[in-house]
Amino acid sequence: MNTIIILIDIVGIVGFLIAAIFSYKNHIMTKEASNLWLYFATASVGAIIWILSLIVQQFIILPYVIESSIFFAIVFLFTLVAMSSLFDFVKLHAKISQK
């Protein structure tokens, strides 16, 4: 594998990691659009997983297992975020209905 591509992938991983950290901090600090920041953090983590799987596939370490499991991991992450936002919506609806 070309070393320039590996370096670009590492820079991408660092960038997505920084984006995930900042968006998670914004998720904690904001109350209005907190789920938006959580979705953004989850997408950044999914991108990190995707880039790592591409690097591993280039070195031919379990290519078929990685290819099928990466999609499962990304879908799992987005399902967790969707379920947490659903629970937040149910709590908000319960607060509104009590008034």
PAVO-766581 format. One record per residue (C-alpha): x, y, z; residue in three letters; residue number from 1. Coordinates in nm, 2 decimals, padded with zeros to 4 digits. Layout:
<atoms>
<atom px="X" py="Y" pz="Z" r="ALA" k="NUM"/>
...
</atoms>
This chain:
<atoms>
<atom px="00.00" py="00.00" pz="00.00" r="MET" k="1"/>
<atom px="00.12" py="00.35" pz="-00.08" r="ASN" k="2"/>
<atom px="00.26" py="00.54" pz="00.22" r="THR" k="3"/>
<atom px="00.10" py="00.86" pz="00.11" r="ILE" k="4"/>
<atom px="-00.25" py="00.70" pz="00.13" r="ILE" k="5"/>
<atom px="-00.17" py="00.56" pz="00.47" r="ILE" k="6"/>
<atom px="-00.07" py="00.91" pz="00.59" r="LEU" k="7"/>
<atom px="-00.38" py="01.06" pz="00.45" r="ILE" k="8"/>
<atom px="-00.59" py="00.79" pz="00.62" r="ASP" k="9"/>
<atom px="-00.42" py="00.86" pz="00.95" r="ILE" k="10"/>
<atom px="-00.48" py="01.24" pz="00.91" r="VAL" k="11"/>
<atom px="-00.85" py="01.16" pz="00.84" r="GLY" k="12"/>
<atom px="-00.87" py="00.94" pz="01.15" r="ILE" k="13"/>
<atom px="-00.73" py="01.22" pz="01.37" r="VAL" k="14"/>
<atom px="-00.97" py="01.47" pz="01.21" r="GLY" k="15"/>
<atom px="-01.27" py="01.25" pz="01.27" r="PHE" k="16"/>
<atom px="-01.16" py="01.18" pz="01.62" r="LEU" k="17"/>
<atom px="-01.13" py="01.55" pz="01.70" r="ILE" k="18"/>
<atom px="-01.48" py="01.61" pz="01.54" r="ALA" k="19"/>
<atom px="-01.62" py="01.33" pz="01.75" r="ALA" k="20"/>
<atom px="-01.47" py="01.47" pz="02.07" r="ILE" k="21"/>
<atom px="-01.60" py="01.83" pz="02.00" r="PHE" k="22"/>
<atom px="-01.94" py="01.71" pz="01.90" r="SER" k="23"/>
<atom px="-01.98" py="01.50" pz="02.21" r="TYR" k="24"/>
<atom px="-01.88" py="01.79" pz="02.43" r="LYS" k="25"/>
<atom px="-02.13" py="02.01" pz="02.25" r="ASN" k="26"/>
<atom px="-02.39" py="01.73" pz="02.30" r="HIS" k="27"/>
<atom px="-02.33" py="01.75" pz="02.68" r="ILE" k="28"/>
<atom px="-02.33" py="02.13" pz="02.69" r="MET" k="29"/>
<atom px="-02.63" py="02.22" pz="02.48" r="THR" k="30"/>
<atom px="-02.99" py="02.14" pz="02.56" r="LYS" k="31"/>
<atom px="-03.17" py="02.25" pz="02.24" r="GLU" k="32"/>
<atom px="-03.00" py="02.06" pz="01.96" r="ALA" k="33"/>
<atom px="-02.82" py="01.80" pz="02.17" r="SER" k="34"/>
<atom px="-02.93" py="01.50" pz="01.96" r="ASN" k="35"/>
<atom px="-02.79" py="01.67" pz="01.65" r="LEU" k="36"/>
<atom px="-02.45" py="01.67" pz="01.81" r="TRP" k="37"/>
<atom px="-02.49" py="01.31" pz="01.92" r="LEU" k="38"/>
<atom px="-02.57" py="01.21" pz="01.56" r="TYR" k="39"/>
<atom px="-02.26" py="01.40" pz="01.44" r="PHE" k="40"/>
<atom px="-02.04" py="01.22" pz="01.69" r="ALA" k="41"/>
<atom px="-02.18" py="00.89" pz="01.59" r="THR" k="42"/>
<atom px="-02.12" py="00.96" pz="01.22" r="ALA" k="43"/>
<atom px="-01.76" py="01.06" pz="01.31" r="SER" k="44"/>
<atom px="-01.70" py="00.74" pz="01.50" r="VAL" k="45"/>
<atom px="-01.85" py="00.54" pz="01.20" r="GLY" k="46"/>
<atom px="-01.61" py="00.72" pz="00.97" r="ALA" k="47"/>
<atom px="-01.32" py="00.62" pz="01.20" r="ILE" k="48"/>
<atom px="-01.43" py="00.26" pz="01.19" r="ILE" k="49"/>
<atom px="-01.47" py="00.27" pz="00.82" r="TRP" k="50"/>
<atom px="-01.12" py="00.41" pz="00.76" r="ILE" k="51"/>
<atom px="-00.96" py="00.16" pz="01.00" r="LEU" k="52"/>
<atom px="-01.14" py="-00.12" pz="00.81" r="SER" k="53"/>
<atom px="-01.01" py="00.00" pz="00.48" r="LEU" k="54"/>
<atom px="-00.65" py="00.01" pz="00.62" r="ILE" k="55"/>
<atom px="-00.69" py="-00.34" pz="00.76" r="VAL" k="56"/>
<atom px="-00.83" py="-00.46" pz="00.43" r="GLN" k="57"/>
<atom px="-00.53" py="-00.33" pz="00.24" r="GLN" k="58"/>
<atom px="-00.30" py="-00.55" pz="00.45" r="PHE" k="59"/>
<atom px="-00.53" py="-00.85" pz="00.38" r="ILE" k="60"/>
<atom px="-00.60" py="-00.93" pz="00.74" r="ILE" k="61"/>
<atom px="-00.94" py="-01.10" pz="00.75" r="LEU" k="62"/>
<atom px="-01.08" py="-00.90" pz="00.46" r="PRO" k="63"/>
<atom px="-01.42" py="-01.08" pz="00.43" r="TYR" k="64"/>
<atom px="-01.49" py="-01.07" pz="00.80" r="VAL" k="65"/>
<atom px="-01.40" py="-00.70" pz="00.82" r="ILE" k="66"/>
<atom px="-01.61" py="-00.61" pz="00.52" r="GLU" k="67"/>
<atom px="-01.93" py="-00.77" pz="00.65" r="SER" k="68"/>
<atom px="-01.88" py="-00.66" pz="01.01" r="SER" k="69"/>
<atom px="-01.81" py="-00.30" pz="00.94" r="ILE" k="70"/>
<atom px="-02.16" py="-00.25" pz="00.80" r="PHE" k="71"/>
<atom px="-02.30" py="-00.42" pz="01.11" r="PHE" k="72"/>
<atom px="-02.10" py="-00.19" pz="01.34" r="ALA" k="73"/>
<atom px="-02.21" py="00.13" pz="01.17" r="ILE" k="74"/>
<atom px="-02.58" py="00.02" pz="01.16" r="VAL" k="75"/>
<atom px="-02.55" py="-00.07" pz="01.53" r="PHE" k="76"/>
<atom px="-02.41" py="00.27" pz="01.62" r="LEU" k="77"/>
<atom px="-02.68" py="00.46" pz="01.44" r="PHE" k="78"/>
<atom px="-02.95" py="00.23" pz="01.59" r="THR" k="79"/>
<atom px="-02.82" py="00.31" pz="01.94" r="LEU" k="80"/>
<atom px="-02.84" py="00.69" pz="01.87" r="VAL" k="81"/>
<atom px="-03.18" py="00.66" pz="01.71" r="ALA" k="82"/>
<atom px="-03.31" py="00.47" pz="02.02" r="MET" k="83"/>
<atom px="-03.16" py="00.72" pz="02.26" r="SER" k="84"/>
<atom px="-03.33" py="01.00" pz="02.07" r="SER" k="85"/>
<atom px="-03.66" py="00.81" pz="02.08" r="LEU" k="86"/>
<atom px="-03.63" py="00.78" pz="02.45" r="PHE" k="87"/>
<atom px="-03.56" py="01.15" pz="02.48" r="ASP" k="88"/>
<atom px="-03.87" py="01.22" pz="02.27" r="PHE" k="89"/>
<atom px="-04.08" py="01.00" pz="02.49" r="VAL" k="90"/>
<atom px="-03.95" py="01.18" pz="02.81" r="LYS" k="91"/>
<atom px="-04.02" py="01.52" pz="02.65" r="LEU" k="92"/>
<atom px="-04.37" py="01.41" pz="02.55" r="HIS" k="93"/>
<atom px="-04.44" py="01.29" pz="02.91" r="ALA" k="94"/>
<atom px="-04.33" py="01.62" pz="03.05" r="LYS" k="95"/>
<atom px="-04.55" py="01.81" pz="02.81" r="ILE" k="96"/>
<atom px="-04.85" py="01.59" pz="02.88" r="SER" k="97"/>
<atom px="-04.81" py="01.64" pz="03.26" r="GLN" k="98"/>
<atom px="-04.86" py="02.01" pz="03.23" r="LYS" k="99"/>
</atoms>
